[in-house]
Amino acid sequence: MNDRTGPGVLVGFSGSPASRLALRWAAGEARRRRTRLRIVRAWEACPALAPYSAVHDSRTRHQRMTAAAAQLSADVRRELGEPPASEVVTELAEGTAERVLVAVSAGADLLVLGDHAEPGSAGPVLRTCLGRAHCPVVVVGPAAALPGEARDRRLTATDTVTF
């Protein structure tokens, strides 16, 4: 779609260096397509901890969710500046990253993910999304940060590419 209210470009964002590269790539692609950028961070209310873990978070569920949403907003501002609200939508979605991204991909033209795994391997989020996403998937690797033809190549909606 070529309007800012349509499905647009979806990017999974965890705050990792790989997801930061994916966010910048996705923002550029959304601008080129003249479509909306939807940034989604998966959030788990009670992340699994080992029973012997000394980590304890005394904040309420609502306080943890509010803090995660604030961190997402701050991360997006740091990476993209202050994007217009009509062009960029941020969303904190409860659940595991794999499930969240597959579910929200049903309403997207393109899903963009960062890859921080060793060459030749893929993490569980990436594997799941590549196999189950409801739209084309672009995987942005560390090489996307390098200048050159591969970074600037425009992808079509049917490409699945690892840079």
mmCIF file of the C-alpha atoms, coordinates in Angstrom:
data_MODEL
# 
_entry.id   MODEL 
# 
loop_
_atom_site.group_PDB 
_atom_site.id 
_atom_site.type_symbol 
_atom_site.label_atom_id 
_atom_site.label_alt_id 
_atom_site.label_comp_id 
_atom_site.label_asym_id 
_atom_site.label_entity_id 
_atom_site.label_seq_id 
_atom_site.pdbx_PDB_ins_code 
_atom_site.Cartn_x 
_atom_site.Cartn_y 
_atom_site.Cartn_z 
_atom_site.occupancy 
_atom_site.B_iso_or_equiv 
_atom_site.pdbx_formal_charge 
_atom_site.auth_seq_id 
_atom_site.auth_comp_id 
_atom_site.auth_asym_id 
_atom_site.auth_atom_id 
_atom_site.pdbx_PDB_model_num 
ATOM 1   C CA . MET A 1 1   ? 0.000  0.000   0.000  1.00 0.00 ? 1   MET A CA 1 
ATOM 2   C CA . ASN A 1 2   ? 1.194  3.506   -0.659 1.00 0.00 ? 2   ASN A CA 1 
ATOM 3   C CA . ASP A 1 3   ? -0.508 5.374   2.125  1.00 0.00 ? 3   ASP A CA 1 
ATOM 4   C CA . ARG A 1 4   ? 0.546  5.823   5.701  1.00 0.00 ? 4   ARG A CA 1 
ATOM 5   C CA . THR A 1 5   ? -2.580 4.130   7.064  1.00 0.00 ? 5   THR A CA 1 
ATOM 6   C CA . GLY A 1 6   ? -2.100 0.777   5.293  1.00 0.00 ? 6   GLY A CA 1 
ATOM 7   C CA . PRO A 1 7   ? -0.256 -2.295  6.527  1.00 0.00 ? 7   PRO A CA 1 
ATOM 8   C CA . GLY A 1 8   ? 3.232  -0.917  5.904  1.00 0.00 ? 8   GLY A CA 1 
ATOM 9   C CA . VAL A 1 9   ? 6.647  -2.073  7.070  1.00 0.00 ? 9   VAL A CA 1 
ATOM 10  C CA . LEU A 1 10  ? 6.874  -3.945  10.364 1.00 0.00 ? 10  LEU A CA 1 
ATOM 11  C CA . VAL A 1 11  ? 10.103 -4.236  12.324 1.00 0.00 ? 11  VAL A CA 1 
ATOM 12  C CA . GLY A 1 12  ? 10.773 -6.369  15.363 1.00 0.00 ? 12  GLY A CA 1 
ATOM 13  C CA . PHE A 1 13  ? 12.776 -4.301  17.824 1.00 0.00 ? 13  PHE A CA 1 
ATOM 14  C CA . SER A 1 14  ? 14.413 -5.612  20.990 1.00 0.00 ? 14  SER A CA 1 
ATOM 15  C CA . GLY A 1 15  ? 16.953 -2.851  21.538 1.00 0.00 ? 15  GLY A CA 1 
ATOM 16  C CA . SER A 1 16  ? 19.860 -5.106  20.520 1.00 0.00 ? 16  SER A CA 1 
ATOM 17  C CA . PRO A 1 17  ? 22.483 -3.803  18.090 1.00 0.00 ? 17  PRO A CA 1 
ATOM 18  C CA . ALA A 1 18  ? 21.055 -6.097  15.389 1.00 0.00 ? 18  ALA A CA 1 
ATOM 19  C CA . SER A 1 19  ? 17.519 -4.771  15.916 1.00 0.00 ? 19  SER A CA 1 
ATOM 20  C CA . ARG A 1 20  ? 18.824 -1.187  15.810 1.00 0.00 ? 20  ARG A CA 1 
ATOM 21  C CA . LEU A 1 21  ? 20.283 -1.850  12.345 1.00 0.00 ? 21  LEU A CA 1 
ATOM 22  C CA . ALA A 1 22  ? 17.006 -3.477  11.295 1.00 0.00 ? 22  ALA A CA 1 
ATOM 23  C CA . LEU A 1 23  ? 15.058 -0.452  12.578 1.00 0.00 ? 23  LEU A CA 1 
ATOM 24  C CA . ARG A 1 24  ? 17.156 2.000   10.575 1.00 0.00 ? 24  ARG A CA 1 
ATOM 25  C CA . TRP A 1 25  ? 16.862 -0.172  7.451  1.00 0.00 ? 25  TRP A CA 1 
ATOM 26  C CA . ALA A 1 26  ? 13.095 -0.558  7.920  1.00 0.00 ? 26  ALA A CA 1 
ATOM 27  C CA . ALA A 1 27  ? 12.659 3.202   8.410  1.00 0.00 ? 27  ALA A CA 1 
ATOM 28  C CA . GLY A 1 28  ? 14.441 3.833   5.118  1.00 0.00 ? 28  GLY A CA 1 
ATOM 29  C CA . GLU A 1 29  ? 12.333 1.221   3.350  1.00 0.00 ? 29  GLU A CA 1 
ATOM 30  C CA . ALA A 1 30  ? 9.105  2.692   4.751  1.00 0.00 ? 30  ALA A CA 1 
ATOM 31  C CA . ARG A 1 31  ? 10.162 6.137   3.480  1.00 0.00 ? 31  ARG A CA 1 
ATOM 32  C CA . ARG A 1 32  ? 10.945 4.713   0.026  1.00 0.00 ? 32  ARG A CA 1 
ATOM 33  C CA . ARG A 1 33  ? 7.581  2.954   -0.095 1.00 0.00 ? 33  ARG A CA 1 
ATOM 34  C CA . ARG A 1 34  ? 5.770  5.999   1.356  1.00 0.00 ? 34  ARG A CA 1 
ATOM 35  C CA . THR A 1 35  ? 4.114  3.785   3.910  1.00 0.00 ? 35  THR A CA 1 
ATOM 36  C CA . ARG A 1 36  ? 3.821  3.490   7.670  1.00 0.00 ? 36  ARG A CA 1 
ATOM 37  C CA . LEU A 1 37  ? 6.554  2.013   9.859  1.00 0.00 ? 37  LEU A CA 1 
ATOM 38  C CA . ARG A 1 38  ? 5.292  -0.178  12.691 1.00 0.00 ? 38  ARG A CA 1 
ATOM 39  C CA . ILE A 1 39  ? 7.842  -0.918  15.409 1.00 0.00 ? 39  ILE A CA 1 
ATOM 40  C CA . VAL A 1 40  ? 6.951  -3.815  17.694 1.00 0.00 ? 40  VAL A CA 1 
ATOM 41  C CA . ARG A 1 41  ? 8.737  -4.932  20.845 1.00 0.00 ? 41  ARG A CA 1 
ATOM 42  C CA . ALA A 1 42  ? 7.610  -8.156  22.468 1.00 0.00 ? 42  ALA A CA 1 
ATOM 43  C CA . TRP A 1 43  ? 7.209  -7.953  26.219 1.00 0.00 ? 43  TRP A CA 1 
ATOM 44  C CA . GLU A 1 44  ? 6.743  -10.740 28.714 1.00 0.00 ? 44  GLU A CA 1 
ATOM 45  C CA . ALA A 1 45  ? 4.990  -9.856  31.957 1.00 0.00 ? 45  ALA A CA 1 
ATOM 46  C CA . CYS A 1 46  ? 6.819  -12.546 33.879 1.00 0.00 ? 46  CYS A CA 1 
ATOM 47  C CA . PRO A 1 47  ? 10.003 -13.585 32.130 1.00 0.00 ? 47  PRO A CA 1 
ATOM 48  C CA . ALA A 1 48  ? 11.084 -17.076 33.047 1.00 0.00 ? 48  ALA A CA 1 
ATOM 49  C CA . LEU A 1 49  ? 13.756 -17.109 35.730 1.00 0.00 ? 49  LEU A CA 1 
ATOM 50  C CA . ALA A 1 50  ? 15.515 -20.061 37.228 1.00 0.00 ? 50  ALA A CA 1 
ATOM 51  C CA . PRO A 1 51  ? 14.061 -20.930 40.654 1.00 0.00 ? 51  PRO A CA 1 
ATOM 52  C CA . TYR A 1 52  ? 17.437 -20.247 42.261 1.00 0.00 ? 52  TYR A CA 1 
ATOM 53  C CA . SER A 1 53  ? 17.805 -16.820 40.609 1.00 0.00 ? 53  SER A CA 1 
ATOM 54  C CA . ALA A 1 54  ? 18.566 -13.935 42.940 1.00 0.00 ? 54  ALA A CA 1 
ATOM 55  C CA . VAL A 1 55  ? 16.896 -11.494 40.539 1.00 0.00 ? 55  VAL A CA 1 
ATOM 56  C CA . HIS A 1 56  ? 13.713 -10.038 41.955 1.00 0.00 ? 56  HIS A CA 1 
ATOM 57  C CA . ASP A 1 57  ? 11.648 -7.234  40.469 1.00 0.00 ? 57  ASP A CA 1 
ATOM 58  C CA . SER A 1 58  ? 9.342  -5.714  43.052 1.00 0.00 ? 58  SER A CA 1 
ATOM 59  C CA . ARG A 1 59  ? 7.555  -3.487  40.530 1.00 0.00 ? 59  ARG A CA 1 
ATOM 60  C CA . THR A 1 60  ? 3.970  -4.259  39.603 1.00 0.00 ? 60  THR A CA 1 
ATOM 61  C CA . ARG A 1 61  ? 3.093  -5.641  36.191 1.00 0.00 ? 61  ARG A CA 1 
ATOM 62  C CA . HIS A 1 62  ? 1.790  -2.218  35.154 1.00 0.00 ? 62  HIS A CA 1 
ATOM 63  C CA . GLN A 1 63  ? 4.999  -0.502  36.315 1.00 0.00 ? 63  GLN A CA 1 
ATOM 64  C CA . ARG A 1 64  ? 7.144  -2.964  34.347 1.00 0.00 ? 64  ARG A CA 1 
ATOM 65  C CA . MET A 1 65  ? 4.995  -2.513  31.249 1.00 0.00 ? 65  MET A CA 1 
ATOM 66  C CA . THR A 1 66  ? 5.126  1.285   31.544 1.00 0.00 ? 66  THR A CA 1 
ATOM 67  C CA . ALA A 1 67  ? 8.910  1.179   31.930 1.00 0.00 ? 67  ALA A CA 1 
ATOM 68  C CA . ALA A 1 68  ? 9.240  -1.096  28.876 1.00 0.00 ? 68  ALA A CA 1 
ATOM 69  C CA . ALA A 1 69  ? 7.046  1.250   26.793 1.00 0.00 ? 69  ALA A CA 1 
ATOM 70  C CA . ALA A 1 70  ? 9.113  4.260   27.902 1.00 0.00 ? 70  ALA A CA 1 
ATOM 71  C CA . GLN A 1 71  ? 12.323 2.434   26.999 1.00 0.00 ? 71  GLN A CA 1 
ATOM 72  C CA . LEU A 1 72  ? 10.916 1.563   23.571 1.00 0.00 ? 72  LEU A CA 1 
ATOM 73  C CA . SER A 1 73  ? 10.026 5.220   22.934 1.00 0.00 ? 73  SER A CA 1 
ATOM 74  C CA . ALA A 1 74  ? 13.462 6.378   24.056 1.00 0.00 ? 74  ALA A CA 1 
ATOM 75  C CA . ASP A 1 75  ? 15.208 3.792   21.867 1.00 0.00 ? 75  ASP A CA 1 
ATOM 76  C CA . VAL A 1 76  ? 13.163 4.800   18.816 1.00 0.00 ? 76  VAL A CA 1 
ATOM 77  C CA . ARG A 1 77  ? 13.901 8.501   19.396 1.00 0.00 ? 77  ARG A CA 1 
ATOM 78  C CA . ARG A 1 78  ? 17.608 7.711   19.733 1.00 0.00 ? 78  ARG A CA 1 
ATOM 79  C CA . GLU A 1 79  ? 17.626 5.782   16.439 1.00 0.00 ? 79  GLU A CA 1 
ATOM 80  C CA . LEU A 1 80  ? 15.182 7.810   14.327 1.00 0.00 ? 80  LEU A CA 1 
ATOM 81  C CA . GLY A 1 81  ? 14.881 11.183  15.988 1.00 0.00 ? 81  GLY A CA 1 
ATOM 82  C CA . GLU A 1 82  ? 11.341 12.422  16.532 1.00 0.00 ? 82  GLU A CA 1 
ATOM 83  C CA . PRO A 1 83  ? 9.385  10.748  13.693 1.00 0.00 ? 83  PRO A CA 1 
ATOM 84  C CA . PRO A 1 84  ? 5.891  12.029  12.863 1.00 0.00 ? 84  PRO A CA 1 
ATOM 85  C CA . ALA A 1 85  ? 3.201  10.046  14.673 1.00 0.00 ? 85  ALA A CA 1 
ATOM 86  C CA . SER A 1 86  ? 1.340  9.566   11.387 1.00 0.00 ? 86  SER A CA 1 
ATOM 87  C CA . GLU A 1 87  ? 4.343  7.769   9.879  1.00 0.00 ? 87  GLU A CA 1 
ATOM 88  C CA . VAL A 1 88  ? 5.654  5.682   12.780 1.00 0.00 ? 88  VAL A CA 1 
ATOM 89  C CA . VAL A 1 89  ? 3.710  3.535   15.231 1.00 0.00 ? 89  VAL A CA 1 
ATOM 90  C CA . THR A 1 90  ? 5.365  1.900   18.242 1.00 0.00 ? 90  THR A CA 1 
ATOM 91  C CA . GLU A 1 91  ? 3.775  -1.013  19.996 1.00 0.00 ? 91  GLU A CA 1 
ATOM 92  C CA . LEU A 1 92  ? 4.594  -3.056  23.047 1.00 0.00 ? 92  LEU A CA 1 
ATOM 93  C CA . ALA A 1 93  ? 2.998  -6.483  22.563 1.00 0.00 ? 93  ALA A CA 1 
ATOM 94  C CA . GLU A 1 94  ? 2.767  -9.077  25.309 1.00 0.00 ? 94  GLU A CA 1 
ATOM 95  C CA . GLY A 1 95  ? 4.154  -12.508 24.547 1.00 0.00 ? 95  GLY A CA 1 
ATOM 96  C CA . THR A 1 96  ? 7.271  -14.164 23.251 1.00 0.00 ? 96  THR A CA 1 
ATOM 97  C CA . ALA A 1 97  ? 8.960  -12.432 20.331 1.00 0.00 ? 97  ALA A CA 1 
ATOM 98  C CA . GLU A 1 98  ? 8.359  -15.367 17.984 1.00 0.00 ? 98  GLU A CA 1 
ATOM 99  C CA . ARG A 1 99  ? 4.619  -15.507 18.627 1.00 0.00 ? 99  ARG A CA 1 
ATOM 100 C CA . VAL A 1 100 ? 4.102  -11.753 18.665 1.00 0.00 ? 100 VAL A CA 1 
ATOM 101 C CA . LEU A 1 101 ? 5.937  -11.126 15.397 1.00 0.00 ? 101 LEU A CA 1 
ATOM 102 C CA . VAL A 1 102 ? 4.257  -13.973 13.535 1.00 0.00 ? 102 VAL A CA 1 
ATOM 103 C CA . ALA A 1 103 ? 0.842  -12.752 14.711 1.00 0.00 ? 103 ALA A CA 1 
ATOM 104 C CA . VAL A 1 104 ? 1.374  -9.097  13.783 1.00 0.00 ? 104 VAL A CA 1 
ATOM 105 C CA . SER A 1 105 ? 2.977  -10.008 10.447 1.00 0.00 ? 105 SER A CA 1 
ATOM 106 C CA . ALA A 1 106 ? -0.522 -10.858 9.196  1.00 0.00 ? 106 ALA A CA 1 
ATOM 107 C CA . GLY A 1 107 ? -1.185 -7.117  8.972  1.00 0.00 ? 107 GLY A CA 1 
ATOM 108 C CA . ALA A 1 108 ? 2.087  -6.089  7.308  1.00 0.00 ? 108 ALA A CA 1 
ATOM 109 C CA . ASP A 1 109 ? 3.502  -5.759  3.813  1.00 0.00 ? 109 ASP A CA 1 
ATOM 110 C CA . LEU A 1 110 ? 7.003  -6.617  5.019  1.00 0.00 ? 110 LEU A CA 1 
ATOM 111 C CA . LEU A 1 111 ? 8.630  -7.855  8.252  1.00 0.00 ? 111 LEU A CA 1 
ATOM 112 C CA . VAL A 1 112 ? 12.189 -6.677  8.981  1.00 0.00 ? 112 VAL A CA 1 
ATOM 113 C CA . LEU A 1 113 ? 14.388 -8.437  11.537 1.00 0.00 ? 113 LEU A CA 1 
ATOM 114 C CA . GLY A 1 114 ? 17.959 -8.023  12.668 1.00 0.00 ? 114 GLY A CA 1 
ATOM 115 C CA . ASP A 1 115 ? 20.307 -10.992 12.755 1.00 0.00 ? 115 ASP A CA 1 
ATOM 116 C CA . HIS A 1 116 ? 23.065 -11.133 15.339 1.00 0.00 ? 116 HIS A CA 1 
ATOM 117 C CA . ALA A 1 117 ? 23.713 -14.879 15.091 1.00 0.00 ? 117 ALA A CA 1 
ATOM 118 C CA . GLU A 1 118 ? 26.891 -16.418 13.829 1.00 0.00 ? 118 GLU A CA 1 
ATOM 119 C CA . PRO A 1 119 ? 27.021 -16.781 10.038 1.00 0.00 ? 119 PRO A CA 1 
ATOM 120 C CA . GLY A 1 120 ? 25.195 -19.914 8.954  1.00 0.00 ? 120 GLY A CA 1 
ATOM 121 C CA . SER A 1 121 ? 22.956 -20.048 12.030 1.00 0.00 ? 121 SER A CA 1 
ATOM 122 C CA . ALA A 1 122 ? 19.774 -18.318 13.057 1.00 0.00 ? 122 ALA A CA 1 
ATOM 123 C CA . GLY A 1 123 ? 18.203 -17.738 16.438 1.00 0.00 ? 123 GLY A CA 1 
ATOM 124 C CA . PRO A 1 124 ? 14.742 -19.004 17.368 1.00 0.00 ? 124 PRO A CA 1 
ATOM 125 C CA . VAL A 1 125 ? 12.960 -15.718 16.609 1.00 0.00 ? 125 VAL A CA 1 
ATOM 126 C CA . LEU A 1 126 ? 14.470 -15.522 13.157 1.00 0.00 ? 126 LEU A CA 1 
ATOM 127 C CA . ARG A 1 127 ? 13.852 -19.206 12.374 1.00 0.00 ? 127 ARG A CA 1 
ATOM 128 C CA . THR A 1 128 ? 10.234 -19.002 13.485 1.00 0.00 ? 128 THR A CA 1 
ATOM 129 C CA . CYS A 1 129 ? 9.501  -15.810 11.578 1.00 0.00 ? 129 CYS A CA 1 
ATOM 130 C CA . LEU A 1 130 ? 11.153 -17.056 8.391  1.00 0.00 ? 130 LEU A CA 1 
ATOM 131 C CA . GLY A 1 131 ? 9.006  -20.175 8.528  1.00 0.00 ? 131 GLY A CA 1 
ATOM 132 C CA . ARG A 1 132 ? 5.704  -18.773 9.736  1.00 0.00 ? 132 ARG A CA 1 
ATOM 133 C CA . ALA A 1 133 ? 5.409  -15.057 8.945  1.00 0.00 ? 133 ALA A CA 1 
ATOM 134 C CA . HIS A 1 134 ? 2.367  -14.020 6.925  1.00 0.00 ? 134 HIS A CA 1 
ATOM 135 C CA . CYS A 1 135 ? 4.353  -11.575 4.773  1.00 0.00 ? 135 CYS A CA 1 
ATOM 136 C CA . PRO A 1 136 ? 7.781  -11.366 3.147  1.00 0.00 ? 136 PRO A CA 1 
ATOM 137 C CA . VAL A 1 137 ? 10.706 -11.182 5.600  1.00 0.00 ? 137 VAL A CA 1 
ATOM 138 C CA . VAL A 1 138 ? 13.924 -9.194  5.255  1.00 0.00 ? 138 VAL A CA 1 
ATOM 139 C CA . VAL A 1 139 ? 16.815 -10.120 7.515  1.00 0.00 ? 139 VAL A CA 1 
ATOM 140 C CA . VAL A 1 140 ? 19.312 -7.330  8.110  1.00 0.00 ? 140 VAL A CA 1 
ATOM 141 C CA . GLY A 1 141 ? 22.710 -8.528  9.237  1.00 0.00 ? 141 GLY A CA 1 
ATOM 142 C CA . PRO A 1 142 ? 25.757 -6.628  10.490 1.00 0.00 ? 142 PRO A CA 1 
ATOM 143 C CA . ALA A 1 143 ? 26.978 -6.015  6.933  1.00 0.00 ? 143 ALA A CA 1 
ATOM 144 C CA . ALA A 1 144 ? 24.009 -3.660  6.429  1.00 0.00 ? 144 ALA A CA 1 
ATOM 145 C CA . ALA A 1 145 ? 25.918 -1.093  8.462  1.00 0.00 ? 145 ALA A CA 1 
ATOM 146 C CA . LEU A 1 146 ? 28.709 -1.065  5.893  1.00 0.00 ? 146 LEU A CA 1 
ATOM 147 C CA . PRO A 1 147 ? 28.653 1.299   2.934  1.00 0.00 ? 147 PRO A CA 1 
ATOM 148 C CA . GLY A 1 148 ? 28.203 -0.295  -0.417 1.00 0.00 ? 148 GLY A CA 1 
ATOM 149 C CA . GLU A 1 149 ? 25.905 -1.571  -3.078 1.00 0.00 ? 149 GLU A CA 1 
ATOM 150 C CA . ALA A 1 150 ? 24.319 -4.342  -0.975 1.00 0.00 ? 150 ALA A CA 1 
ATOM 151 C CA . ARG A 1 151 ? 23.138 -1.866  1.663  1.00 0.00 ? 151 ARG A CA 1 
ATOM 152 C CA . ASP A 1 152 ? 21.634 0.510   -0.884 1.00 0.00 ? 152 ASP A CA 1 
ATOM 153 C CA . ARG A 1 153 ? 19.956 -2.132  -3.040 1.00 0.00 ? 153 ARG A CA 1 
ATOM 154 C CA . ARG A 1 154 ? 16.203 -1.689  -3.045 1.00 0.00 ? 154 ARG A CA 1 
ATOM 155 C CA . LEU A 1 155 ? 14.318 -4.868  -2.238 1.00 0.00 ? 155 LEU A CA 1 
ATOM 156 C CA . THR A 1 156 ? 11.036 -5.922  -3.703 1.00 0.00 ? 156 THR A CA 1 
ATOM 157 C CA . ALA A 1 157 ? 8.188  -7.203  -1.552 1.00 0.00 ? 157 ALA A CA 1 
ATOM 158 C CA . THR A 1 158 ? 9.005  -10.798 -2.482 1.00 0.00 ? 158 THR A CA 1 
ATOM 159 C CA . ASP A 1 159 ? 12.672 -10.775 -1.445 1.00 0.00 ? 159 ASP A CA 1 
ATOM 160 C CA . THR A 1 160 ? 13.989 -12.667 1.556  1.00 0.00 ? 160 THR A CA 1 
ATOM 161 C CA . VAL A 1 161 ? 17.549 -11.513 1.884  1.00 0.00 ? 161 VAL A CA 1 
ATOM 162 C CA . THR A 1 162 ? 20.359 -11.768 4.383  1.00 0.00 ? 162 THR A CA 1 
ATOM 163 C CA . PHE A 1 163 ? 22.932 -9.024  4.047  1.00 0.00 ? 163 PHE A CA 1 
# 
